[in-house]
Amino acid sequence: MEYITLHNGIQMPAIGYGTWDLRGKECVDCVAKAIQTGYRLIDTAVMYGNEWEVGEGVRKSGIQREDIFLTTKLDHRYASYEKAKKGIDACLKTLQTDYIDLLLVHEPYEEYISMYRALEEAYAEGKLKAIGVSNINQRLYDNLLSVCKVIPMVNQVESHVYYPQLSYQKYLQEKGTVMESWAPFTEGRRRIFQEPVLKKIAEKHQKTVGQIALKYLSQNGIIVIPKTAKEERMQENFSLFDFSLDESDLKEIGKLNGGKSLFGWYEP
Ligand SMILES: NC(=O)c1ccc[n+]([C@@H]2O[C@H](COP(=O)([O-])OP(=O)(O)OC[C@H]3O[C@@H](n4cnc5c(N)ncnc54)[C@H](OP(=O)(O)O)[C@@H]3O)[C@@H](O)[C@H]2O)c1
């Protein structure tokens, strides 16, 4: 397992387990299984309606809470300073934990800056170990940077081989923010597992297409949180750190970049 050090010294796992669309007992069992497979970062959100199940999965895994890096996100229901303050306590309660490793403002709501102020205060109080944003483009990020006290540790955005956002990653890195990818497999919007360029490189390294797609992001300093409900894929997606892509691989994969969001979420 590799880690990325956030600007406050906290070590964040370079790969995590995404939980969007996992519900009920399946979610509890998948989270426990993912942790037993080796994942230490678990990504959830109020919006996913599964925070309680994620908390249960962490407990069921048998791994100590302090060895897990738990991320959640506040959505539109908490879109104000006051509401976000309440939202933080609600997340702690639902996840059944004393602290959250990383809390993000889920989307650029009109009130995202005042929500972030509530996160800064909870960070100072020790309820949150790290704070950040999600789906924030460069203009909104710069606005936040001009007024915040704590530089966001993470910005979680759409990022995959068809829209990796590598120049934005570099920009964020220079400012002290780590980029985290959501939908590293495009959430099914593209036939990524049939992509000829990735297939050729996968054969060369005796790896799978999924591992090549994740490695491309990881090798560019981006944290990945693929979701799978299948045990064998949990293992597959996690096995990223015993090989490297070479310059020619990176160049070939770079040609897949269409320069456009597949979700249409990042218009300036
Ligand atoms: N901040 C945000 O706004 C935001 C938005 C979206 C997602 N997220 C987070 O990012 C995480 C990842 O994104 P995502 O879940 O949307 O999409 P994703 O990880 O790109 O894709 C998940 C899909 O890929 C399949 N899959 C996974 N591993 C595979 C493999 N090795 N081979 C073949 N198929 C594979 C899964 O199917 P099976 O389950 O059947 O394996 C599932 O259908 C989410 O779970 C969530 O935690 C955040």
The ligand as an SDF file (V2000), in Angstrom:
LIG
                    3D

 48 52  0  0  0  0  0  0  0  0999 V2000
  -17.7040   13.2030   -5.2360 N   0  0  0  0  0  0  0  0  0  0  0  0
  -18.5980   12.8100   -6.1150 C   0  0  0  0  0  0  0  0  0  0  0  0
  -19.4230   13.6040   -6.6060 O   0  0  0  0  0  0  0  0  0  0  0  0
  -18.6240   11.3760   -6.5490 C   0  0  0  0  0  0  0  0  0  0  0  0
  -19.3520   11.0170   -7.6870 C   0  0  0  0  0  0  0  0  0  0  0  0
  -19.3630    9.6770   -8.0620 C   0  0  0  0  0  0  0  0  0  0  0  0
  -18.6450    8.7430   -7.3300 C   0  0  0  0  0  0  0  0  0  0  0  0
  -17.9630    9.1060   -6.1970 N   0  0  0  0  0  0  0  0  0  0  0  0
  -17.1760    8.1180   -5.4030 C   0  0  0  0  0  0  0  0  0  0  0  0
  -16.2590    7.4770   -6.2790 O   0  0  0  0  0  0  0  0  0  0  0  0
  -16.4390    6.0680   -6.1970 C   0  0  0  0  0  0  0  0  0  0  0  0
  -16.0730    5.4150   -7.5210 C   0  0  0  0  0  0  0  0  0  0  0  0
  -16.8810    5.8790   -8.5830 O   0  0  0  0  0  0  0  0  0  0  0  0
  -18.1570    5.0820   -9.1530 P   0  0  0  0  0  0  0  0  0  0  0  0
  -18.5850    4.0520   -8.1810 O   0  0  0  0  0  0  0  0  0  0  0  0
  -19.1400    6.1010   -9.5470 O   0  0  0  0  0  0  0  0  0  0  0  0
  -17.6680    4.4180  -10.5010 O   0  0  0  0  0  0  0  0  0  0  0  0
  -16.4130    3.5320  -10.9570 P   0  0  0  0  0  0  0  0  0  0  0  0
  -15.5860    3.1220   -9.7760 O   0  0  0  0  0  0  0  0  0  0  0  0
  -15.7840    4.2600  -12.0820 O   0  0  0  0  0  0  0  0  0  0  0  0
  -17.1250    2.2770  -11.5960 O   0  0  0  0  0  0  0  0  0  0  0  0
  -17.8040    1.3180  -10.8420 C   0  0  0  0  0  0  0  0  0  0  0  0
  -18.3110    0.2610  -11.8180 C   0  0  0  0  0  0  0  0  0  0  0  0
  -17.1840   -0.4750  -12.3500 O   0  0  0  0  0  0  0  0  0  0  0  0
  -17.3780   -1.8820  -12.1330 C   0  0  0  0  0  0  0  0  0  0  0  0
  -16.0480   -2.4360  -11.8120 N   0  0  0  0  0  0  0  0  0  0  0  0
  -15.2850   -2.1730  -10.7340 C   0  0  0  0  0  0  0  0  0  0  0  0
  -14.0990   -2.8110  -10.8050 N   0  0  0  0  0  0  0  0  0  0  0  0
  -14.1130   -3.5050  -11.9690 C   0  0  0  0  0  0  0  0  0  0  0  0
  -13.1680   -4.3630  -12.6050 C   0  0  0  0  0  0  0  0  0  0  0  0
  -11.9720   -4.6000  -12.0770 N   0  0  0  0  0  0  0  0  0  0  0  0
  -13.5270   -4.9190  -13.8060 N   0  0  0  0  0  0  0  0  0  0  0  0
  -14.7410   -4.6700  -14.3810 C   0  0  0  0  0  0  0  0  0  0  0  0
  -15.6700   -3.8500  -13.8140 N   0  0  0  0  0  0  0  0  0  0  0  0
  -15.3650   -3.2710  -12.6240 C   0  0  0  0  0  0  0  0  0  0  0  0
  -18.3480   -1.9790  -10.9710 C   0  0  0  0  0  0  0  0  0  0  0  0
  -19.1710   -3.1280  -11.0910 O   0  0  0  0  0  0  0  0  0  0  0  0
  -19.2400   -4.2500   -9.9260 P   0  0  0  0  0  0  0  0  0  0  0  0
  -19.6430   -3.5680   -8.6540 O   0  0  0  0  0  0  0  0  0  0  0  0
  -20.2790   -5.1910  -10.4630 O   0  0  0  0  0  0  0  0  0  0  0  0
  -17.8690   -4.8570   -9.8670 O   0  0  0  0  0  0  0  0  0  0  0  0
  -19.2190   -0.7310  -11.1560 C   0  0  0  0  0  0  0  0  0  0  0  0
  -20.2660   -1.0000  -12.0750 O   0  0  0  0  0  0  0  0  0  0  0  0
  -17.9180    5.9280   -5.7970 C   0  0  0  0  0  0  0  0  0  0  0  0
  -18.2490    4.6460   -5.3500 O   0  0  0  0  0  0  0  0  0  0  0  0
  -18.0270    7.0120   -4.7760 C   0  0  0  0  0  0  0  0  0  0  0  0
  -17.4860    6.5800   -3.5360 O   0  0  0  0  0  0  0  0  0  0  0  0
  -17.9290   10.4190   -5.8180 C   0  0  0  0  0  0  0  0  0  0  0  0
  1  2  1  0
  2  3  2  0
  2  4  1  0
  4  5  1  0
  4 48  2  0
  5  6  2  0
  6  7  1  0
  7  8  2  0
  8  9  1  0
  8 48  1  0
  9 10  1  0
  9 46  1  0
 10 11  1  0
 11 12  1  0
 11 44  1  0
 12 13  1  0
 13 14  1  0
 14 15  2  0
 14 16  1  0
 14 17  1  0
 17 18  1  0
 18 19  2  0
 18 20  1  0
 18 21  1  0
 21 22  1  0
 22 23  1  0
 23 24  1  0
 23 42  1  0
 24 25  1  0
 25 26  1  0
 25 36  1  0
 26 27  1  0
 26 35  1  0
 27 28  2  0
 28 29  1  0
 29 30  1  0
 29 35  2  0
 30 31  1  0
 30 32  2  0
 32 33  1  0
 33 34  2  0
 34 35  1  0
 36 37  1  0
 36 42  1  0
 37 38  1  0
 38 39  2  0
 38 40  1  0
 38 41  1  0
 42 43  1  0
 44 45  1  0
 44 46  1  0
 46 47  1  0
M  CHG  2   8   1  16  -1
M  END
$$$$
